[in-house]
Amino acid sequence: MTDIAENTEYQKIQTESLGEFCDRWGVPKSWGYSRTRLQGKERIPHIKAGKYIRIIPRQADEWMIRNGKA
């Protein structure tokens, strides 16, 4: 079994909280939470870490621009 730290393709993913994301884009947290519960194109790219929602900034920023939220 290969240790993930030894895998040269492994990259540390930078994340931010949903609150940080919403503050940065100037949208209410309730809007952000509702977009994590949707399916398909309307869903903000995110990762669930236990009970916490973590946003991948680059993907989420692209999603915001692509969906006309910018």
Secondary structure, 3 states (H helix, E strand, C coil): CCCHHHCCCCCCCCCEEHHHHHHHHCCCHHHHHHHHHCCHHHCCCEEEECCEEEECHHHHHHHHHHCCCC
